Every structure is written in structure tokens, then in C-alpha cells.
Amino acid sequence: MKIRTRFAPSPTGLLHIGNARAALFNYLFARHHCGEFVLRIEDTDRERSTQQAVDVIFEGLKWMGLDWDGEPTFQASRQDRHAEVVAQLMEKGMAYRCYCTAEELAAMREKARAEKRPPRYDGTWRDRDPADAPEGVPYAIRLKAPKEGETIIKDLVQGEVRVANAEMDDLILLRSDGTPTYLLAVVVDDHDMDITHVMRGDDHLTNTFRQAMIYRAMGWDLPKFAHLPLIHGPDGAKLSKRHGAQSVVEFREEGILPEALCNYLLRLGWGHGDAEILDREEQIKLFDIDGIGRSPSRMDYVKLSHLNGIWMRRANDERLTALVMQRLAQRDDLNHDETVRARVLALMPGLKERAKTVVELADNAAFAGLRLPLTLTPKAEKHLGEEGKKVLAGLETRLAALEPFTPEGIDSTLRAFATEHELKLGAVAQPLRAAMTGTTTSPGIDLTLAALGREEVLARIRSALSA
């Protein structure tokens, strides 16, 4: 049997981090077992589904490197098939028409609450003679669910889970307007698409019991279920905006690399010994369902940032430079031409050692595109007092004559200048750094000057001296 998993999001908002983890787990499980991973857009809620949300899903999955097999399926395009299955259930006597109005259903729920019972449908039309049906009144079609015994789900993560059938009501299959409900559409689509494993959040566990009734009413085999514990905030509460980023797009905008996010999400609820830093090839090799824990996971933004720093240091300099330049291009106070790009690329080995996000990386690289005169931070101003300007004035001639203008040559020149004037190297480097960046931080001063180039270095020195 070929393993076949699916990711089936609803296009009603952003790609939430919990959904992204479910997609990752489904993808890795399918690839680990040489199976298939398919994408289905569950857009039966036509009022809330948007093309923008569909685009966000596609974009997010591609950014994460989760390539699906075949073309995406759109659930709304399969409504005729969903209705066909309901017709079969009607023929088998496993479904029936319900003519209850919205007002009658509301009264039913109120009565149940008053009697301290769960507010469920009471089966008013379950066994009534069809001849009693009122003329011209729209109807829904409900499943005739079993009332005796219990439904058992042997979950691959949660273990064996049971619920008494008496606790579940006759769920709606087709609404009064003829559209299928989510519970029906999911079952039909998973069956028709030969899905072998359904891996999703454990907030769907109640849905699974109800869906199992549809499978059994149709005489279909159930897929294997694996319900993943939810992701909570650092304080153990439901993840919300007050905790920080919640969606894939937000993490990307905050400068997280996709490999870092995937690595982090993999370790959030799954483990394999002491393995921590895993690339995609290693993830596919090691991942299986038996490594998933049962307890909810807590989002740790500090750990994610640390992990991102590790992946940034591993990343290709050209790629990081392109990401930085995209961000610098959004600023009106900077030059962001090919000259600046070349400077950033030259600085990247030093820049990426100090940053934990692409945002931080771009902020640290921004000095490469600054226009003169520079705006100095208060700390930088202190290094450009009388003594600092003497250092700059003394270095200007030496740096102008230096050949070749390399990090090694610059380092030797600065050290020789410091020795001649009985200065510590920091007393030479810091005024230079302030004049080059407007701040007191940068990669090594020799690398910084070499990346800026002789002409720009001399222009920045002269600008600082004239301030």
C-alpha cells in the first residue's frame, strides 16, 4: 500500500503556524515512506474563502520547501460528488431529510440548556414518515447516526480513544441550500483521493468521531488517524497575537529563514534522540509518527531566533545578500544599487556571524548604502571628538596611498599607526567605525573598510572631519 497524506487547509486567513507544522509532518511522513503528499483546498465555506488566502497557502508552502504531488484539489469543485454520496446514503436508509427551521433548532438548543443537557439536535425528523413533510419547506439532509454502542478510534499519537454514540447527534450532510458540510466533504474527498493517513491537530478529534460514522455508513475503510497536540504560547495559553508571530508570513517578515522555521517546527512535538539541527534530507530520513509526543508544545521565540542564527551562518552569502537587498530597497534613506550590493556581499561573512534574523542582518548592513553626511548615534559622536578626528586625519593620507586596499593591508596600516602614536588599536578602530557606519558596531574594521572601498572610505572620513 502506498502511503498517501494530505494537507487540507481552509482558505479563510493566514497560514497559521500550527497548520504549517501539520503540513510539514504530513510531507515528511510521506517522503520518509516514499509515498505521496497532496494538497487540497477546503473552500466549501464560500463566504469566508478568498483567493488571497489561497495564494498565501501556496506561497507559504513553497517558501517552506513543501512541494506537493500533482495539482491541488479544490473541494468546492467536487460538490456534485458529495451530493452523490448523500444520495447513496439516502437509498441505504442511512440518511434522512430534516425540515426543522432555524427557529425550531434554536428553541431545541435552549430547551436542552435549560434541562442541563448538551445542546444537540433531538432527532425530530429521524423516524418520521416522509409523508409528513411540509410542502415547499427547504430541508437539510442528516446522517442517521448509531445510538447504541461506541465509536473507537485507534489513533497513532493519542492511542485508543472512545466515545459513546449516544453522545453524538445526527450531523448535517447537506445544508438546506444543497451545499455539503465540511464533515461530509472531508470524508468523501479523503476516500476518493486514497488518503491512507490523516495527520492533523487534536482539535479535530471530535470531528474524527463524527466522520468515522460516515465512513462506516458507506462501508468504507477508515484511514489511519494521527492527531497532533496543539502549539501553545510560551505561557501555556492558546497561541495569540500577544505572544508574537503566529503565521508563516509573519515569521518570514520577521526575518526567519524557512529552513530554521521547519527545523524548529519539526522539533516542536517530535524528537529523535539528541538530534537538534536537521536539514531536509536528515528530516526525511529520521521522521516517523512514533516520535510525536502527546503533550501540547510551547512556542519558544527565543529558541527559534537562536536556531535561525545557526542556519544564517550556514546560509549562502549570495542568498543572504539578496534577502538583505530586498529589505534595504524598501528604505528611502539609502542607496541600494549594484555598488551597495557588492559591499553587502563582501561584508556578509562578518555580518551573519552577529545577526539572528534577516531583519537584524539588514539593519546591520544598512550602513553600506548610507548617504553622506551620516547621522551619528550618541555613542558614535563620542568617538569623533577632538582626539578621534586627529586619528582620522592621520589615517586619511595613509589609506589613500595604501596598495592594494585589502583587509590585510588595512589591518597592518592601522596597527602601525596605533604603534607609532602609542594608541590602543581600539582607539584607532572606533573613530574609523563611527565615521564609516554612524554607529559603534560593524564587522571587523579591516573588512568594513575593504568592503566600502577606498573612495567611499576617504569620502566618509572627510565628511566626518568636516562635521
C-alpha positions as CSV (number, residue, x, y, z in Angstrom):
1,M,0.0,0.0,0.0
2,K,1.4,3.4,-1.0
3,I,1.4,5.9,1.8
4,R,-0.6,9.0,0.8
5,T,-1.0,12.0,3.1
6,R,-2.7,15.3,2.5
7,F,-2.6,18.9,3.8
8,A,-6.1,20.3,3.6
9,P,-6.3,23.9,4.8
10,S,-9.3,26.2,4.6
11,P,-8.5,29.4,2.7
12,T,-10.1,31.8,5.2
13,G,-7.0,33.5,6.7
14,L,-3.2,33.3,7.1
15,L,-1.3,30.0,7.2
16,H,-1.2,29.5,10.9
17,I,2.0,28.0,12.4
18,G,0.0,25.0,13.7
19,N,-1.2,24.3,10.2
20,A,2.3,24.8,8.9
21,R,3.6,22.1,11.3
22,A,0.8,19.7,10.3
23,A,1.8,20.3,6.6
24,L,5.5,19.6,7.5
25,F,4.7,16.4,9.4
26,N,2.5,15.1,6.6
27,Y,5.1,15.9,4.0
28,L,8.0,14.3,5.9
29,F,5.9,11.2,6.7
30,A,5.0,10.7,3.0
31,R,8.6,11.3,1.8
32,H,10.0,9.0,4.5
33,H,7.9,6.2,3.3
34,C,8.4,7.0,-0.4
35,G,4.7,7.9,-0.6
36,E,2.7,10.9,-1.9
37,F,1.8,14.2,-0.3
38,V,-1.1,16.1,-1.8
39,L,-2.7,19.5,-1.3
40,R,-6.5,20.0,-1.0
41,I,-8.0,23.5,-0.5
42,E,-11.1,23.1,1.6
43,D,-13.1,26.0,0.2
44,T,-16.7,24.8,0.9
45,D,-17.2,27.9,3.1
46,R,-17.7,30.2,0.1
47,E,-18.5,33.3,2.1
48,R,-15.2,33.2,4.0
49,S,-12.9,31.6,1.4
50,T,-10.8,34.1,-0.6
51,Q,-8.3,33.9,-3.4
52,Q,-5.9,35.9,-1.4
53,A,-5.9,33.2,1.3
54,V,-5.4,30.5,-1.3
55,D,-2.3,32.4,-2.6
56,V,-0.9,32.7,0.9
57,I,-1.2,29.0,1.4
58,F,0.6,28.3,-1.9
59,E,3.3,30.9,-1.2
60,G,3.8,29.7,2.4
61,L,4.2,26.0,1.4
62,K,6.6,26.9,-1.4
63,W,8.6,29.1,0.9
64,M,8.9,26.2,3.4
65,G,10.0,23.9,0.6
66,L,7.0,21.6,0.9
67,D,6.4,20.5,-2.7
68,W,3.1,18.6,-3.1
69,D,2.4,15.9,-5.7
70,G,0.1,16.6,-8.6
71,E,-2.3,19.5,-8.9
72,P,-4.1,21.0,-5.9
73,T,-7.7,19.9,-5.4
74,F,-10.4,22.5,-4.7
75,Q,-13.1,21.0,-2.5
76,A,-15.8,23.3,-3.8
77,S,-15.4,21.8,-7.3
78,R,-16.5,18.4,-6.0
79,Q,-19.9,19.3,-4.7
80,D,-21.7,17.0,-7.2
81,R,-19.7,14.1,-5.9
82,H,-20.5,15.0,-2.3
83,A,-24.2,15.1,-3.2
84,E,-23.9,11.7,-5.0
85,V,-22.7,10.1,-1.8
86,V,-25.5,11.6,0.2
87,A,-28.0,10.2,-2.3
88,Q,-26.4,6.7,-1.8
89,L,-26.8,7.1,2.0
90,M,-30.5,8.1,1.5
91,E,-31.0,5.0,-0.6
92,K,-29.4,2.8,2.1
93,G,-31.7,4.4,4.7
94,M,-28.6,5.9,6.5
95,A,-29.7,9.5,6.0
96,Y,-32.9,11.5,6.1
97,R,-34.5,14.9,5.3
98,C,-34.8,17.3,8.3
99,Y,-37.3,20.1,7.9
100,C,-36.6,21.9,11.1
101,T,-36.4,25.6,10.8
102,A,-33.6,27.8,12.3
103,E,-36.1,29.0,14.9
104,E,-37.0,25.4,15.8
105,L,-33.4,24.4,16.1
106,A,-32.7,27.4,18.3
107,A,-35.6,26.5,20.6
108,M,-34.3,22.9,20.8
109,R,-30.9,24.1,21.9
110,E,-32.4,26.4,24.5
111,K,-34.6,23.7,26.0
112,A,-31.6,21.4,26.2
113,R,-29.6,24.0,28.1
114,A,-32.5,24.7,30.4
115,E,-32.6,20.9,31.2
116,K,-28.8,20.9,31.6
117,R,-28.3,18.6,28.6
118,P,-25.9,19.1,25.7
119,P,-27.5,21.4,23.0
120,R,-27.9,18.7,20.3
121,Y,-30.4,18.0,17.6
122,D,-33.1,15.8,19.1
123,G,-33.9,13.7,16.1
124,T,-37.3,15.3,15.4
125,W,-37.4,14.1,11.8
126,R,-35.2,10.9,12.2
127,D,-38.0,8.4,12.1
128,R,-41.0,10.4,10.9
129,D,-43.0,9.4,7.9
130,P,-41.8,11.3,4.8
131,A,-45.5,11.9,4.1
132,D,-45.4,14.4,7.0
133,A,-43.0,16.6,5.1
134,P,-44.4,20.2,4.8
135,E,-44.7,21.4,1.2
136,G,-42.3,23.9,-0.1
137,V,-40.1,24.0,3.0
138,P,-36.4,23.7,2.4
139,Y,-34.7,20.8,4.2
140,A,-31.3,19.6,5.3
141,I,-30.1,16.0,5.0
142,R,-28.8,14.4,8.2
143,L,-26.9,11.2,8.8
144,K,-28.8,8.6,10.7
145,A,-26.1,8.0,13.3
146,P,-26.0,4.9,15.5
147,K,-27.4,5.5,19.0
148,E,-26.1,2.3,20.7
149,G,-22.5,1.3,21.5
150,E,-19.5,3.4,21.0
151,T,-17.1,4.6,18.3
152,I,-13.4,3.7,18.8
153,I,-10.5,5.5,17.1
154,K,-7.1,3.8,17.3
155,D,-5.1,7.0,17.0
156,L,-1.4,6.7,16.1
157,V,-0.5,9.5,18.5
158,Q,-3.2,9.6,21.2
159,G,-3.7,5.9,21.5
160,E,-7.2,4.3,21.6
161,V,-9.9,6.9,22.1
162,R,-13.6,6.1,22.7
163,V,-16.9,8.0,22.7
164,A,-20.4,6.7,23.3
165,N,-22.6,7.0,20.2
166,A,-25.4,8.3,22.4
167,E,-23.3,11.5,22.9
168,M,-23.4,12.4,19.2
169,D,-26.3,13.7,17.2
170,D,-27.4,13.2,13.6
171,L,-25.0,15.5,11.8
172,I,-26.0,17.5,8.8
173,L,-24.6,16.2,5.5
174,L,-26.2,18.7,3.1
175,R,-27.4,22.1,4.1
176,S,-30.8,23.3,3.1
177,D,-29.2,25.2,0.1
178,G,-27.8,21.9,-1.1
179,T,-24.2,22.6,-0.2
180,P,-22.2,19.9,1.6
181,T,-20.9,20.4,5.1
182,Y,-17.2,20.2,6.0
183,L,-17.6,16.8,7.8
184,L,-19.1,15.2,4.7
185,A,-16.8,16.7,2.1
186,V,-13.6,15.7,4.1
187,V,-14.7,12.1,4.3
188,V,-15.7,11.8,0.6
189,D,-12.5,13.6,-0.6
190,D,-10.2,11.6,1.7
191,H,-11.8,8.3,0.5
192,D,-11.7,9.3,-3.2
193,M,-8.2,10.5,-3.0
194,D,-7.0,7.3,-1.4
195,I,-5.6,9.1,1.7
196,T,-4.0,6.5,3.9
197,H,-3.1,8.7,6.9
198,V,-4.9,11.8,8.2
199,M,-2.5,13.8,10.3
200,R,-3.9,17.0,11.9
201,G,-4.4,18.9,15.1
202,D,-6.1,17.2,18.0
203,D,-8.7,19.9,18.0
204,H,-10.2,17.8,15.2
205,L,-10.6,14.7,17.3
206,T,-14.3,15.3,17.9
207,N,-14.7,15.7,14.1
208,T,-13.0,12.4,13.6
209,F,-15.6,10.5,15.6
210,R,-18.4,12.1,13.5
211,Q,-16.5,11.4,10.3
212,A,-16.0,7.8,11.3
213,M,-19.8,7.4,11.3
214,I,-19.9,8.5,7.6
215,Y,-17.2,6.1,6.6
216,R,-18.9,3.2,8.3
217,A,-22.3,4.2,6.9
218,M,-20.8,4.0,3.4
219,G,-18.9,0.8,4.2
220,W,-15.6,2.4,3.5
221,D,-12.3,1.7,5.3
222,L,-11.1,4.4,7.6
223,P,-7.7,6.0,7.1
224,K,-5.3,5.8,10.0
225,F,-5.5,8.9,12.1
226,A,-2.8,10.8,14.0
227,H,-3.9,13.8,16.0
228,L,-1.1,16.2,16.8
229,P,-1.1,18.1,20.1
230,L,-1.6,21.8,19.7
231,I,1.0,24.6,19.9
232,H,0.6,26.9,22.8
233,G,2.2,30.2,23.7
234,P,5.2,30.4,26.0
235,D,2.9,30.7,29.0
236,G,0.9,27.6,28.1
237,A,-2.1,29.6,26.9
238,K,-3.6,29.4,23.4
239,L,-1.2,31.0,20.9
240,S,-2.3,34.5,20.2
241,K,-1.1,37.8,18.8
242,R,0.1,38.9,22.3
243,H,2.7,36.1,22.2
244,G,4.1,37.2,18.8
245,A,4.1,35.9,15.3
246,Q,1.5,33.2,14.6
247,S,1.6,32.7,10.8
248,V,4.2,31.7,8.3
249,V,4.1,35.1,6.6
250,E,4.7,36.9,9.9
251,F,7.8,34.7,10.7
252,R,9.1,35.3,7.2
253,E,8.6,39.1,7.6
254,E,10.4,39.0,10.9
255,G,13.5,37.6,9.2
256,I,13.2,33.9,9.9
257,L,14.7,31.6,7.3
258,P,12.4,28.7,6.1
259,E,14.9,26.0,7.0
260,A,15.2,27.4,10.5
261,L,11.4,27.5,10.9
262,C,11.0,24.0,9.5
263,N,13.8,22.7,11.8
264,Y,12.1,24.4,14.8
265,L,8.6,23.1,14.0
266,L,9.9,19.6,13.5
267,R,11.4,19.6,17.0
268,L,8.2,21.2,18.4
269,G,6.5,18.0,19.4
270,W,8.7,15.4,17.7
271,G,12.1,14.1,18.7
272,H,14.8,11.7,17.7
273,G,17.4,11.3,20.4
274,D,19.6,14.3,20.8
275,A,19.2,15.4,17.1
276,E,18.6,19.2,17.0
277,I,20.0,20.7,13.8
278,L,18.5,18.8,10.9
279,D,18.4,19.6,7.2
280,R,15.6,18.4,4.9
281,E,17.4,15.3,3.9
282,E,18.0,14.3,7.5
283,Q,14.4,15.2,8.4
284,I,13.0,12.9,5.8
285,K,15.4,10.1,6.8
286,L,14.5,10.2,10.5
287,F,10.9,11.3,10.7
288,D,8.1,8.9,11.7
289,I,4.9,9.1,13.7
290,D,6.3,7.2,16.7
291,G,8.5,10.2,17.5
292,I,5.5,12.5,18.1
293,G,4.7,13.3,21.7
294,R,1.2,13.6,23.2
295,S,1.6,16.8,25.2
296,P,1.0,20.3,23.8
297,S,4.1,22.1,22.7
298,R,5.1,25.6,23.8
299,M,6.3,28.2,21.3
300,D,9.7,29.4,22.3
301,Y,10.5,32.5,20.2
302,V,14.0,32.9,21.8
303,K,15.0,29.4,20.8
304,L,13.6,29.9,17.3
305,S,15.7,33.1,17.0
306,H,18.8,31.2,18.2
307,L,18.2,28.4,15.7
308,N,17.7,30.9,13.0
309,G,21.1,32.4,13.8
310,I,22.7,29.0,13.3
311,W,21.0,28.5,9.9
312,M,22.0,32.0,8.8
313,R,25.6,31.2,9.5
314,R,25.2,28.1,7.3
315,A,23.4,30.0,4.5
316,N,25.0,31.0,1.2
317,D,26.3,34.6,1.2
318,E,24.7,35.4,-2.2
319,R,21.3,34.3,-1.0
320,L,21.5,36.3,2.3
321,T,22.7,39.4,0.3
322,A,19.7,39.1,-2.0
323,L,17.4,38.9,1.1
324,V,19.1,41.9,2.7
325,M,18.9,44.0,-0.5
326,Q,15.1,43.3,-0.8
327,R,14.8,44.9,2.6
328,L,17.2,47.8,2.0
329,A,15.3,48.6,-1.2
330,Q,12.3,49.5,1.0
331,R,14.2,52.4,2.6
332,D,14.2,55.8,1.1
333,D,17.3,57.0,3.0
334,L,19.7,54.5,1.4
335,N,21.3,53.8,-1.9
336,H,20.7,50.3,-3.0
337,D,22.4,49.9,-6.3
338,E,24.9,47.3,-7.5
339,T,27.7,49.0,-5.7
340,V,25.9,48.7,-2.4
341,R,25.0,45.1,-3.2
342,A,28.7,44.3,-3.8
343,R,29.6,45.9,-0.4
344,V,27.0,43.9,1.4
345,L,28.2,40.7,-0.2
346,A,31.7,41.4,0.8
347,L,30.6,42.2,4.4
348,M,28.3,39.2,4.6
349,P,30.8,36.7,6.2
350,G,31.2,39.1,9.1
351,L,27.6,40.4,9.3
352,K,26.0,37.0,9.5
353,E,28.1,36.0,12.5
354,R,26.5,38.6,14.6
355,A,22.8,38.5,13.5
356,K,19.9,36.2,14.4
357,T,17.4,37.3,11.9
358,V,17.4,38.7,8.3
359,V,15.8,41.9,9.8
360,E,18.8,42.3,12.1
361,L,21.2,41.4,9.3
362,A,19.7,44.1,7.1
363,D,19.8,46.7,9.9
364,N,23.5,45.9,10.4
365,A,24.2,46.0,6.7
366,A,22.4,49.3,6.1
367,F,25.5,51.4,6.6
368,A,26.8,50.1,3.3
369,G,24.2,52.2,1.5
370,L,24.2,55.4,3.7
371,R,24.4,58.8,2.0
372,L,26.7,61.5,3.3
373,P,26.7,63.1,5.8
374,L,26.0,60.3,8.1
375,T,23.7,60.6,11.1
376,L,25.6,59.6,14.2
377,T,24.4,57.7,17.2
378,P,25.3,59.4,20.6
379,K,27.9,56.7,21.3
380,A,29.4,57.3,17.8
381,E,29.6,61.0,18.4
382,K,31.8,60.5,21.4
383,H,34.4,58.7,19.3
384,L,34.5,61.7,16.9
385,G,35.6,64.3,19.3
386,E,39.0,66.1,19.0
387,E,41.1,63.0,19.6
388,G,39.0,60.9,17.2
389,K,39.3,63.4,14.4
390,K,43.1,63.6,14.9
391,V,43.1,59.8,14.3
392,L,41.0,60.2,11.1
393,A,43.2,63.0,9.8
394,G,46.3,61.0,10.4
395,L,44.9,57.9,8.7
396,E,43.4,59.7,5.6
397,T,46.8,60.0,3.8
398,R,47.9,56.5,4.7
399,L,44.7,54.9,3.5
400,A,44.7,57.0,0.3
401,A,48.2,55.6,-0.5
402,L,47.6,52.0,0.5
403,E,48.1,49.5,-2.2
404,P,46.4,47.0,-2.5
405,F,43.4,48.1,-0.5
406,T,42.8,44.8,1.1
407,P,41.8,43.7,4.7
408,E,45.3,42.5,5.3
409,G,46.9,45.8,4.2
410,I,44.3,47.8,6.1
411,D,45.0,45.9,9.3
412,S,48.7,46.4,9.0
413,T,48.3,50.1,8.4
414,L,46.0,50.6,11.4
415,R,48.3,48.6,13.7
416,A,51.4,50.5,12.5
417,F,49.5,53.8,13.1
418,A,48.5,52.7,16.6
419,T,52.1,51.7,17.5
420,E,53.6,55.0,16.2
421,H,51.2,57.1,18.2
422,E,51.2,54.8,21.3
423,L,47.5,54.1,21.0
424,K,45.5,51.0,21.6
425,L,44.1,49.5,18.5
426,G,40.5,50.3,19.7
427,A,41.3,54.0,19.9
428,V,42.1,53.8,16.2
429,A,39.4,51.5,15.1
430,Q,36.4,53.1,16.9
431,P,36.7,56.6,15.4
432,L,37.0,54.9,12.0
433,R,34.0,52.7,12.7
434,A,31.9,55.7,13.8
435,A,32.9,57.6,10.6
436,M,32.1,54.6,8.4
437,T,28.8,53.5,9.9
438,G,27.5,56.2,12.2
439,T,27.5,53.6,15.0
440,T,29.9,51.8,17.2
441,T,29.3,48.3,15.7
442,S,30.3,46.6,12.5
443,P,32.2,43.6,11.2
444,G,36.0,43.8,11.7
445,I,37.1,47.3,10.8
446,D,39.6,45.9,8.2
447,L,36.8,44.0,6.5
448,T,34.5,47.0,6.7
449,L,36.9,49.4,5.0
450,A,37.8,46.9,2.3
451,A,34.2,46.3,1.5
452,L,33.4,50.0,1.3
453,G,36.3,50.6,-1.0
454,R,39.0,53.3,-0.9
455,E,36.9,56.1,-2.5
456,E,34.0,55.7,-0.2
457,V,36.2,55.3,2.9
458,L,38.0,58.6,2.1
459,A,34.7,60.3,1.4
460,R,33.3,59.2,4.8
461,I,36.5,60.3,6.6
462,R,36.4,63.7,5.0
463,S,32.7,64.1,5.8
464,A,33.3,63.2,9.5
465,L,36.2,65.7,9.6
466,S,34.1,68.5,8.3
467,A,31.2,67.9,10.6
